[in-house]
Amino acid sequence: MPPPRPEGLRGWAHKLRNVANLLKAGQREQCLRDAAAIYQAGSRREALYLFRWWKAKWGPLAAKAVACLEKDLESLVTFFSQPKAHWKKIRTTNVIERQFREVRRRTDPMTCFVNQQSADRILYAIFHYANQRWAQSLLKEFTHKY
């Protein structure tokens, strides 16, 4: 079972998969294309406008799907508050989820921890190693001078 997602952290890909599961097969392609326009907007204000348009169009046809997206809308549009050059990288939680998989991969063979400190040490080591790797291969999107 995956670890619980930190509160307020939502990725568009995962949310749209959840929305797709609540749609009829014939609705999926168009509804998801319309919903994708929300995160592709040029600003938070435009994204909220597009959401209201999407809700008005799809609400009567797929109320559960609309409610699913609306429930997490605020956390889904938080990336708009960051520099535009970062949007594409931070509107998803894939990097974080990949790190959680790495933690599970490393800790699953260890059937138990002696105490809280032993668990803390292994988690620190895993995240410290990841930080060292990331420091050596900076993403150009996050090193741009503003």
C-alpha positions in Angstrom: 0.0 0.0 0.0 1.4 3.4 -0.9 2.2 5.9 1.8 -0.4 8.6 2.4 -0.1 11.6 0.2 0.9 14.7 2.0 -2.0 17.0 2.6 -2.6 19.5 -0.1 -0.4 17.7 -2.6 -2.2 16.7 -5.8 -1.0 15.8 -9.3 -3.1 16.4 -12.4 -2.3 13.0 -14.0 -3.5 11.1 -11.1 -6.6 13.3 -10.5 -7.6 13.0 -14.2 -7.3 9.2 -13.9 -9.7 9.3 -11.0 -12.0 11.5 -13.1 -11.8 9.1 -16.0 -12.9 6.3 -13.8 -16.1 8.1 -13.1 -17.0 8.8 -16.7 -18.8 6.7 -19.3 -16.5 5.3 -22.0 -18.0 7.6 -24.6 -17.5 10.7 -22.5 -13.9 10.1 -21.5 -11.9 11.5 -24.4 -13.7 14.8 -24.8 -14.3 15.4 -21.1 -10.6 14.8 -20.2 -9.4 17.0 -23.2 -11.6 19.8 -21.8 -10.3 19.2 -18.3 -6.7 19.3 -19.5 -7.3 22.8 -20.7 -7.6 23.8 -17.0 -4.0 23.0 -16.1 -2.7 24.2 -19.5 -4.1 27.7 -18.8 -1.9 30.7 -18.8 -2.8 31.8 -15.3 -4.6 30.7 -12.2 -7.4 33.1 -13.0 -7.8 31.6 -16.5 -7.6 28.1 -15.0 -10.5 28.8 -12.6 -12.5 30.3 -15.5 -11.9 27.2 -17.5 -12.9 25.0 -14.6 -16.2 26.9 -14.2 -16.8 26.4 -18.0 -15.9 22.7 -17.7 -18.2 22.3 -14.7 -21.1 23.9 -16.5 -20.6 21.7 -19.5 -19.9 18.4 -17.8 -21.8 18.8 -14.5 -25.1 17.7 -15.9 -23.6 14.8 -17.7 -21.0 13.5 -15.2 -21.7 15.0 -11.8 -19.5 12.6 -9.9 -16.5 13.3 -12.2 -16.9 17.0 -11.8 -17.2 16.7 -8.0 -14.0 14.6 -8.0 -12.0 17.3 -9.7 -13.7 20.2 -7.8 -12.9 18.6 -4.4 -9.1 19.1 -5.0 -9.2 22.1 -7.3 -7.4 24.5 -4.9 -4.5 22.2 -4.5 -4.4 21.3 -8.2 -3.9 25.0 -9.2 -1.3 25.9 -6.5 1.5 25.5 -9.1 0.3 28.7 -10.8 1.7 30.7 -7.8 5.3 29.7 -8.9 7.4 31.1 -11.8 5.9 30.0 -15.1 9.1 28.2 -16.1 8.5 25.7 -13.2 4.8 24.9 -13.9 5.3 21.9 -16.1 7.6 20.2 -13.6 5.6 21.0 -10.4 2.1 20.4 -11.5 2.8 16.7 -11.1 3.8 14.7 -8.1 5.7 12.0 -10.0 9.1 12.9 -8.5 7.8 12.7 -5.0 6.0 9.4 -5.7 9.1 7.9 -7.3 11.0 8.8 -4.1 8.3 7.0 -2.0 8.8 3.9 -4.2 12.5 4.1 -3.5 11.9 4.2 0.2 9.7 1.1 0.0 12.2 -0.7 -2.2 15.0 -0.1 0.3 13.0 -0.7 3.5 10.8 -3.7 2.5 13.7 -6.2 2.8 14.3 -4.9 6.4 11.5 -6.9 8.1 11.5 -4.6 11.2 13.3 -1.7 12.8 14.7 -2.0 16.3 13.4 1.4 17.3 12.3 4.8 15.9 15.9 6.0 15.6 16.9 3.1 13.3 14.0 3.9 11.0 14.9 7.5 11.1 18.5 6.7 10.1 17.6 4.6 7.1 15.1 7.2 5.9 17.7 10.0 6.4 20.2 8.0 4.4 17.8 7.4 1.5 16.8 11.1 1.3 20.3 12.3 1.8 21.5 10.1 -1.1 18.7 11.5 -3.3 19.6 15.1 -2.4 23.2 14.4 -3.4 22.1 13.0 -6.8 19.8 15.9 -7.4 22.4 18.4 -6.5 24.7 17.0 -9.2 22.0 17.0 -12.0 20.1 20.2 -11.6 17.0 20.7 -13.7 17.5 23.8 -15.9 14.0 24.9 -15.2 14.8 25.3 -11.5 18.1 27.1 -12.0 17.0 29.9 -14.3 17.9 33.3 -13.0 15.0 35.7 -12.7 
